[in-house]
Amino acid sequence: MIFKQVAEIVGESNCLTEALQSYAVDGIVPKLVVFPENVEQVSALMKLADQERLAVVPRGSGTKMSLGNIPRQVDVVLVLKKLNKILEYEPDDLTATVEAGILLTDLQRCLKEKNQFFPLDPPFSSEATLGGIVATNSNGPGRLFHGSVRDLVVGIRVVHPGGVITRAGGKVVKNVSGYDMNKLYTGSLGTLGIITELSLKLRPLPEVSKTLLLRFSSLSEAARLVLQISTSELLATSLEILDSGAWEIMSRADPSINPGQGVAAPGVTFAARLEGLSENVERQIIQIREWGQQRGTTGAEVLVGDLHDKFWEKIQNHPQTFSVDASNTIRCKASLPASKVEDFFQTVKKIGHSQNLDPVMFSHAGSGIVYIYFGLEAVPTGVDRMSIFSYIIREIRNLSLQFEGSLVIEAAPTELKKKVDVWGPVGDSLKIMKLLKEQFDPHGILNPGRFIEGI
């Protein structure tokens, strides 16, 4: 009965009722997968789902489906990839309005023709849709200079349960009247409404982009260099720190990023991405290299052109770089004050070593973001792996709270999600979140159970 009603809205060719395993969410297979072609169809589908109390999971390309707690129910997976048009592009205003299903790479290709780009570099860059990026608040190393998703979205169109379509913000950067609803929907994991359209802030492409790699024998000197740069007049686009395991994986995957072997394991790798006018970039490279030498750097390289691009592609797409088998990997993201990165890094290593594990770690250090990778295969078979990892994650989460930060599990086996909360505590804001959910989705049909505290 439901299939017939859905097919009347989107057409039978846009409905899947078989071979649905690839659309499962934490092992829960949906009853139906739907591919709407426009916002009117999304609205009609949401009206039907609300009437029939069908649990709806929004999806773009599926690159972020590992994020979130185990859902209570999955009836319909609503795939937005066919909403993939550029609706408006005003190069002179540095703004564009797009449908949520457009791939970030397709947008960037179009903008490049006008020597512009959307200054966001999240993971899964070649596959991710703009709607998925915004719904999961997915950022990359460039947020240090360009800002985060919340800074770059100036307008949004959303379909709510019951089919109501709303707009927030506008198509110009200076639209500031009323509540900033763009920020509310960003990172909401599709629990308040389905994002169908976005207006974005653009920037001109830089004249020059280069990477300075420095090698240090200790984490302390690399971390202090990050803070020295961050508090100086220099304007780096990204400041990264990689442990020896992360650097080894990257260099093994593509030896060309270490052309002269001037930066080699063991130790800690520091990377600065510098963009802008050629003269300014060169001046910053000279200054940072000098500061690095004063701190005892043991090796240095400057990457340009393809090597620069390859390096940052691997950093940006770290879930693919550091996860040979995503189903066998735990990926955590800590958000901290930048001044706490060094102590956090070292203490997490100690926690891992206490269980005979050596996590792979790297950091968007200028922004205070640290990623931690554990491979399940590191624990011998026959041992209760999930108990060990749940203990480790609880310890790391407590540490992040001690450092005035937070820890989110971005990817983990379903068995681990049954033992550990993906999101962690949110304090007094939980009450407001629950009230918002009740107002926007009174019947709880959008991503039920996947968000914070099972919202």
Secondary structure as GFF3:
##gff-version 3
##sequence-region A 1 455
A	DSSP	alpha_helix	2	10	.	.	.	ID=ss1
A	DSSP	three_ten_helix	12	14	.	.	.	ID=ss2
A	DSSP	beta_strand	15	16	.	.	.	ID=ss3
A	DSSP	three_ten_helix	21	23	.	.	.	ID=ss4
A	DSSP	beta_strand	32	34	.	.	.	ID=ss5
A	DSSP	alpha_helix	39	52	.	.	.	ID=ss6
A	DSSP	beta_strand	56	59	.	.	.	ID=ss7
A	DSSP	beta_strand	76	79	.	.	.	ID=ss8
A	DSSP	beta_strand	86	90	.	.	.	ID=ss9
A	DSSP	three_ten_helix	91	93	.	.	.	ID=ss10
A	DSSP	beta_strand	95	99	.	.	.	ID=ss11
A	DSSP	alpha_helix	104	112	.	.	.	ID=ss12
A	DSSP	beta_strand	116	117	.	.	.	ID=ss13
A	DSSP	alpha_helix	130	135	.	.	.	ID=ss14
A	DSSP	alpha_helix	143	146	.	.	.	ID=ss15
A	DSSP	alpha_helix	149	152	.	.	.	ID=ss16
A	DSSP	beta_strand	153	159	.	.	.	ID=ss17
A	DSSP	beta_strand	165	169	.	.	.	ID=ss18
A	DSSP	alpha_helix	181	185	.	.	.	ID=ss19
A	DSSP	beta_strand	194	201	.	.	.	ID=ss20
A	DSSP	beta_strand	203	204	.	.	.	ID=ss21
A	DSSP	beta_strand	208	216	.	.	.	ID=ss22
A	DSSP	alpha_helix	219	230	.	.	.	ID=ss23
A	DSSP	beta_strand	238	242	.	.	.	ID=ss24
A	DSSP	alpha_helix	244	253	.	.	.	ID=ss25
A	DSSP	three_ten_helix	255	257	.	.	.	ID=ss26
A	DSSP	beta_strand	268	276	.	.	.	ID=ss27
A	DSSP	alpha_helix	278	294	.	.	.	ID=ss28
A	DSSP	beta_strand	299	304	.	.	.	ID=ss29
A	DSSP	alpha_helix	305	316	.	.	.	ID=ss30
A	DSSP	alpha_helix	318	321	.	.	.	ID=ss31
A	DSSP	three_ten_helix	326	328	.	.	.	ID=ss32
A	DSSP	beta_strand	329	335	.	.	.	ID=ss33
A	DSSP	three_ten_helix	338	340	.	.	.	ID=ss34
A	DSSP	alpha_helix	341	354	.	.	.	ID=ss35
A	DSSP	beta_strand	360	364	.	.	.	ID=ss36
A	DSSP	three_ten_helix	365	367	.	.	.	ID=ss37
A	DSSP	beta_strand	369	375	.	.	.	ID=ss38
A	DSSP	three_ten_helix	376	378	.	.	.	ID=ss39
A	DSSP	alpha_helix	385	402	.	.	.	ID=ss40
A	DSSP	beta_strand	406	411	.	.	.	ID=ss41
A	DSSP	alpha_helix	414	417	.	.	.	ID=ss42
A	DSSP	alpha_helix	429	440	.	.	.	ID=ss43
A	DSSP	three_ten_helix	452	454	.	.	.	ID=ss44
###
